[in-house]
Amino acid sequence: MTTKSHRFRKRAVLKVLLIAVLALVVWVAYYLFLPRTTQLREFNPDEVARLETAMWRSYYDRRRVSLFLELAELLRTQYRMPLIRSNLVAFYAAKAAFVFKEGKQRSDYRKSLAGSGEFL
């Protein structure tokens, strides 16, 4: 009898996990692929200036994670981009910035443009 209840409990947990994963996938797809509109003229200029200054410092100090986090915060708080989309855009932008920074010749700089228009 204990093996039946154990199997039943195991199946129930598996179903709950499957539903949770499915809900997460739907939520991510919703935030990534549904078109959104926002008013780009509505932002706090002082906060944008603070975050941009911090991003420049991170860029020149070669702090990749800080640049990513500051850019994601800017996109999310000032331009009202959804959480997942803001992190995805910030990741690609920060990556492109450091590819550009490491460049020495024109072909190196072109690498920073590769694929940059996919999610922007």
C-alpha positions as CSV (number, residue, x, y, z in Angstrom):
1,M,0.0,0.0,0.0
2,T,2.9,2.4,0.7
3,T,4.3,1.9,-2.8
4,K,0.9,3.0,-4.3
5,S,0.7,6.1,-2.2
6,H,4.4,6.9,-2.9
7,R,3.8,6.6,-6.7
8,F,0.6,8.7,-6.4
9,R,2.5,11.4,-4.5
10,K,5.4,11.3,-7.0
11,R,3.0,11.7,-9.9
12,A,1.2,14.6,-8.2
13,V,4.5,16.4,-7.6
14,L,5.6,15.8,-11.2
15,K,2.3,17.2,-12.5
16,V,2.7,20.3,-10.3
17,L,6.2,20.8,-11.5
18,L,5.2,20.4,-15.1
19,I,2.4,22.9,-14.7
20,A,4.8,25.4,-13.0
21,V,7.3,25.0,-15.8
22,L,4.6,25.4,-18.5
23,A,3.4,28.6,-16.7
24,L,6.9,30.0,-16.6
25,V,7.4,29.3,-20.3
26,V,4.1,31.0,-21.2
27,W,5.0,34.0,-19.0
28,V,8.5,34.4,-20.6
29,A,7.1,34.1,-24.1
30,Y,4.4,36.7,-23.3
31,Y,7.0,39.2,-22.1
32,L,9.5,38.5,-24.8
33,F,7.4,38.3,-27.9
34,L,4.2,40.3,-27.5
35,P,4.6,43.9,-28.8
36,R,4.6,46.6,-26.2
37,T,4.3,50.3,-26.4
38,T,5.8,52.8,-24.1
39,Q,6.3,56.6,-23.9
40,L,10.0,57.1,-24.4
41,R,9.6,60.8,-23.5
42,E,8.4,60.0,-20.0
43,F,11.4,59.5,-17.8
44,N,13.3,61.1,-14.9
45,P,16.3,62.9,-16.5
46,D,18.2,63.0,-13.2
47,E,17.9,59.2,-12.8
48,V,18.9,58.6,-16.4
49,A,21.9,60.8,-16.0
50,R,22.9,59.0,-12.8
51,L,22.6,55.6,-14.5
52,E,24.3,56.6,-17.7
53,T,27.3,58.0,-15.7
54,A,27.5,54.8,-13.7
55,M,27.4,52.8,-17.0
56,W,30.2,54.9,-18.5
57,R,32.3,54.3,-15.3
58,S,31.6,50.5,-15.5
59,Y,32.5,50.5,-19.2
60,Y,35.9,52.2,-18.7
61,D,36.6,50.2,-15.5
62,R,35.9,47.0,-17.4
63,R,33.1,46.0,-15.0
64,R,30.9,43.9,-17.3
65,V,28.4,42.8,-14.7
66,S,27.9,46.3,-13.3
67,L,27.3,47.7,-16.8
68,F,24.8,45.0,-17.5
69,L,22.9,45.6,-14.2
70,E,22.9,49.3,-14.6
71,L,21.6,49.1,-18.2
72,A,18.9,46.6,-17.2
73,E,17.8,49.0,-14.4
74,L,17.7,51.9,-16.8
75,L,15.6,50.0,-19.3
76,R,13.3,48.7,-16.7
77,T,12.8,51.7,-14.5
78,Q,13.0,54.6,-16.9
79,Y,11.8,53.1,-20.2
80,R,9.4,50.6,-18.6
81,M,10.7,47.6,-20.4
82,P,9.5,44.3,-18.9
83,L,11.9,42.4,-16.6
84,I,13.0,39.6,-18.9
85,R,13.2,41.8,-22.1
86,S,15.2,44.5,-20.2
87,N,17.7,41.9,-19.0
88,L,18.0,40.3,-22.5
89,V,18.5,43.6,-24.2
90,A,21.0,44.7,-21.5
91,F,23.0,41.5,-21.9
92,Y,23.3,41.9,-25.7
93,A,24.2,45.6,-25.4
94,A,26.8,45.1,-22.7
95,K,28.3,42.2,-24.6
96,A,28.5,44.3,-27.8
97,A,30.0,47.2,-25.9
98,F,32.9,45.1,-24.6
99,V,33.4,43.4,-28.0
100,F,33.7,47.0,-29.4
101,K,36.0,48.0,-26.6
102,E,38.4,45.2,-27.2
103,G,38.6,46.0,-31.0
104,K,41.8,47.1,-32.7
105,Q,40.7,47.4,-36.3
106,R,37.6,47.8,-38.4
107,S,36.8,44.1,-38.6
108,D,36.9,43.8,-34.8
109,Y,34.5,46.7,-34.5
110,R,32.1,45.1,-36.9
111,K,31.8,42.0,-34.6
112,S,30.0,44.2,-32.1
113,L,27.2,44.8,-34.7
114,A,26.7,41.1,-35.5
115,G,23.2,40.1,-34.4
116,S,22.6,43.4,-32.5
117,G,19.3,44.0,-34.2
118,E,17.7,40.7,-33.3
119,F,16.1,41.8,-30.0
120,L,16.3,45.6,-30.2
